[in-house]
């Protein structure tokens, strides 16, 4: 879509330039003594130059990077996202054990301490941790933000929000069923069903002409206005301790290891790219709000604390 959008943006300018040159050669060049015609053509050419310059300098790409830092813990039964917030992702809470088992992310021994991996085992473990985060983020968005433009009504001071839940109800918006999402973003968990984990939600309703895809481990959501790329990083190191936070600072207490877990740091990095082709669009604020809501939804579900640096 990025290449097609750029061609659609530049092609009219090229066509207009060719037309102006052709008019100059075929008409004006043969009537150079018609001063009014020459003057009008000069004004036309100057207007095209000014328009091109304004187009180049006024419309700009804008890129923003947001980082959410989930703190992962590994217990004998599952991987979990550690959080001190009441807003922790319910998708993670209710599906962590099944998802961990499907990805072989359970401790192989009741013994405390850091698991010992070979190089191949460590690479597989990291890959499965990233898949855990990928699936959890998709499931969390399905649960908490399934519709970018819900029907909001207020009755006597009470707000009722109704989300679309079908392709027919999406209208001009883009709709992806859960089965389509699993296919387009290449979810690699054969015996885990996202549809069972998110309850009544049947899919995602996104802005018109939005395409969802994956590039390796990354998730990409793109339309003519904005491109959102979500990718995941998992730290190689581990520690066996009791985690807690003071403000946004992580503490790992190794004094009482009877309650200790394996601690693993990770990042969910979200890059929002606003395209210059639509930077002056009347809908710009609506798309900015949509992108911000995606980031806020992920942050509230996966951040360990409110004060975490964005």
C-alpha positions in Angstrom: 0.0 0.0 0.0 2.9 2.4 0.7 4.2 2.1 -2.9 0.7 2.4 -4.4 -0.1 5.4 -2.3 3.1 7.2 -3.3 2.4 6.6 -7.0 -1.1 7.8 -6.6 0.3 11.0 -5.0 3.0 11.7 -7.6 1.3 10.5 -10.8 -1.1 13.5 -11.1 1.8 16.0 -10.7 3.7 14.2 -13.5 0.7 14.2 -15.7 0.1 17.9 -15.0 3.8 18.8 -15.7 3.6 16.9 -19.1 0.4 18.7 -20.0 1.9 22.1 -19.2 5.0 21.3 -21.3 2.9 20.1 -24.1 0.7 23.2 -24.1 3.9 25.3 -24.2 5.3 23.5 -27.2 2.1 22.8 -29.1 0.2 26.0 -28.6 2.1 28.8 -26.9 5.3 28.2 -28.9 3.5 28.6 -32.1 1.8 31.9 -31.0 4.6 33.8 -29.2 3.3 37.1 -30.5 0.0 36.7 -28.7 1.1 38.5 -25.6 -1.9 37.8 -23.5 -1.6 34.0 -24.3 2.1 34.0 -23.4 1.4 36.0 -20.2 -1.3 33.5 -19.2 0.9 30.5 -19.9 3.7 32.1 -17.8 1.3 32.5 -14.9 0.1 28.9 -15.3 3.7 27.6 -15.3 4.6 29.8 -12.3 1.4 28.6 -10.4 2.5 25.0 -11.1 6.0 25.7 -9.7 4.5 27.4 -6.6 2.0 24.6 -6.1 4.8 22.0 -6.3 7.0 23.8 -3.8 4.1 24.3 -1.4 3.3 20.6 -1.8 6.8 19.6 -1.0 7.4 21.9 2.0 3.9 22.1 3.5 3.0 18.4 3.6 5.4 16.4 5.7 5.7 12.8 7.0 5.6 12.6 10.8 6.9 9.6 12.8 6.4 8.9 16.5 7.8 6.1 18.5 6.1 4.8 21.6 7.6 2.1 23.9 5.6 0.0 26.3 7.8 -2.2 28.6 6.0 -5.4 29.8 7.7 -7.2 32.6 7.4 -10.9 32.0 7.6 -13.6 34.7 8.1 -17.3 34.2 6.6 -19.7 36.8 6.2 -23.5 36.8 2.9 -23.2 35.1 3.1 -20.3 32.6 4.5 -17.0 31.4 2.7 -14.0 32.8 2.8 -10.2 32.4 3.6 -8.7 35.8 1.5 -5.7 36.6 0.5 -3.6 39.6 -2.4 -2.1 37.8 -6.1 -3.0 37.8 -6.1 -2.5 34.1 -3.9 -5.4 33.3 -5.0 -7.2 30.2 -7.9 -9.6 31.0 -6.9 -11.6 27.8 -3.5 -12.3 29.4 -5.1 -13.2 32.8 -7.6 -15.7 31.4 -5.4 -17.2 28.6 -1.8 -17.2 30.0 -1.7 -20.8 31.0 -3.3 -22.2 27.8 -1.2 -20.0 25.6 2.0 -20.7 27.6 1.4 -24.5 27.3 0.7 -24.2 23.5 4.0 -22.4 23.1 6.0 -24.7 25.5 6.7 -21.8 27.8 6.2 -23.7 31.1 9.1 -24.5 33.5 10.4 -28.0 33.0 11.3 -28.4 36.6 10.0 -27.3 40.0 13.5 -26.4 41.0 14.2 -22.7 41.5 16.8 -20.9 39.5 17.5 -19.8 36.0 16.7 -22.4 33.3 19.8 -23.6 31.4 19.4 -23.4 27.6 21.5 -24.4 24.6 21.8 -21.7 21.9 19.1 -23.3 19.8 16.8 -23.7 22.9 17.4 -20.1 23.9 16.5 -18.9 20.3 13.3 -21.0 20.4 12.4 -19.7 23.9 12.8 -16.1 22.8 10.8 -16.7 19.6 8.0 -18.2 21.7 8.0 -15.4 24.2 7.6 -12.9 21.3 4.7 -15.0 19.9 3.2 -14.9 23.4 3.3 -11.1 23.3 2.1 -10.9 19.7 -1.0 -13.1 20.4 -1.7 -11.3 23.7 -1.6 -7.9 22.1 -4.0 -9.0 19.3 -6.3 -10.6 21.8 -6.2 -7.6 24.1 -7.1 -5.2 21.2 -10.0 -7.5 20.2 -11.2 -7.5 23.8 -10.7 -3.8 24.6 -10.8 -1.8 21.3 -12.6 -3.9 18.6 -14.1 -0.9 16.8 -12.3 2.3 15.8 -15.6 4.3 15.4 -18.2 2.9 17.9 -21.8 4.1 18.2 -21.8 6.3 21.3 -25.1 7.5 22.8 -25.9 9.4 26.0 -29.1 8.9 28.0 -29.7 11.0 31.1 -26.0 11.4 31.7 -25.1 7.7 31.1 -23.0 6.9 28.1 -23.7 3.7 26.1 -21.0 2.5 23.7 -22.0 -0.1 21.1 -19.2 -1.8 19.0 -19.7 -3.2 15.6 -19.3 -7.0 15.5 -19.9 -8.0 11.9 -18.7 -7.3 8.4 -22.2 -6.2 7.4 -22.2 -3.6 10.2 -18.8 -2.2 9.3 -20.1 -0.3 6.3 -17.3 1.5 4.5 -14.9 0.6 7.3 -12.5 -2.4 7.0 -13.5 -5.5 9.0 -11.3 -8.4 9.9 -12.8 -11.5 11.4 -10.7 -13.4 14.0 -9.9 -16.1 11.4 -8.7 -13.5 9.0 -6.5 -11.9 11.6 -4.9 -15.2 12.5 -4.2 -15.7 8.8 -2.9 -12.2 7.9 -0.6 -11.8 10.9 0.5 -15.5 10.7 -0.2 -16.5 14.3 1.8 -19.6 14.9 0.0 -21.3 17.8 -1.7 -24.3 16.4 -3.7 -25.5 19.4 -4.8 -22.1 20.8 -8.0 -20.4 19.6 -8.1 -16.6 20.0 -11.9 -16.6 19.5 -12.4 -18.6 22.7 -10.2 -16.2 24.6 -12.0 -13.0 23.7 -15.5 -14.0 24.3 -18.2 -12.4 22.2 -15.9 -10.3 19.9 -15.9 -11.6 16.3 -13.3 -9.3 14.8 -11.8 -5.8 14.4 -13.4 -2.8 12.7 -10.7 -0.5 11.4 -10.7 2.7 9.3 -11.6 2.4 5.6 -9.0 0.8 3.3 -6.9 -0.5 6.2 -4.7 -3.5 5.6 -3.3 -5.7 8.4 -0.2 -7.8 7.7 3.0 -9.1 9.4 6.6 -8.8 8.5 8.5 -11.4 10.4 7.5 -10.9 14.0 6.2 -7.4 13.4 2.5 -6.4 13.1 1.6 -3.8 10.5 -1.6 -1.8 10.3 -1.7 0.6 7.3 -4.2 2.8 5.4 -3.8 5.9 3.2 -3.5 8.1 6.3 -1.2 6.3 8.7 1.1 3.3 9.1 1.4 1.6 12.5 4.1 -0.9 13.1 4.3 -2.9 16.3 7.3 -4.9 17.0 8.5 -6.9 20.0 11.9 -7.2 21.8 12.8 -9.6 24.5 15.9 -9.3 26.7 18.4 -12.1 26.6 19.2 -12.0 30.4 17.0 -13.4 33.2 17.0 -13.1 36.9 15.4 -15.1 39.8 13.9 -12.7 42.3 10.7 -11.1 43.6 9.7 -8.2 41.3 8.2 -4.9 42.5 8.2 -1.3 41.3 8.9 2.0 43.1 7.4 4.6 40.7 8.7 3.4 37.3 11.9 1.8 38.7 12.0 -2.0 38.9 13.2 -3.7 42.0 14.3 -7.4 42.0 14.4 -8.6 45.6 16.6 -11.7 46.0 16.4 -11.9 49.8 13.3 -14.1 49.9 13.6 -16.5 47.0 10.8 -18.8 48.2 8.4 -16.5 46.3 10.8 -15.8 43.5 10.1 -16.1 39.8 12.1 -15.9 36.6 12.1 -12.3 35.5 12.4 -11.2 31.8 12.3 -7.7 30.4 10.6 -6.9 27.1 9.5 -4.0 24.9 6.5 -3.5 22.7 7.6 -0.7 20.4 4.9 1.1 18.4 5.9 3.3 15.4 3.2 5.6 14.1 3.9 7.1 10.7 1.6 9.8 9.5 1.8 10.1 5.7 2.4 13.4 4.1 0.0 12.7 1.4 -2.8 13.2 3.9 -1.1 15.4 6.5 -3.5 18.3 5.7 -6.6 16.1 5.6 -9.7 17.2 7.6 -9.7 13.6 9.0 -6.2 14.0 10.3 -7.3 14.4 14.0 -9.6 11.4 13.8 -6.7 9.2 12.6 -4.4 10.6 15.2 -6.9 9.8 17.9 -7.3 6.3 16.6 -3.5 5.7 16.6 -3.3 7.2 20.1 -6.1 4.9 21.4 -4.3 1.8 20.1 -1.2 2.9 22.0 -3.1 3.7 25.2 -5.0 0.4 25.0 -1.8 -1.6 24.8 -0.1 0.5 27.5 -2.9 0.1 30.0 -3.0 -3.7 29.4 0.8 -4.4 29.5 2.6 -1.7 31.5 3.6 -2.8 35.0 2.9 0.7 36.4 1.1 3.9 35.3 4.3 6.0 35.5 6.2 3.9 33.0 8.0 6.1 30.5 6.3 6.1 27.1 
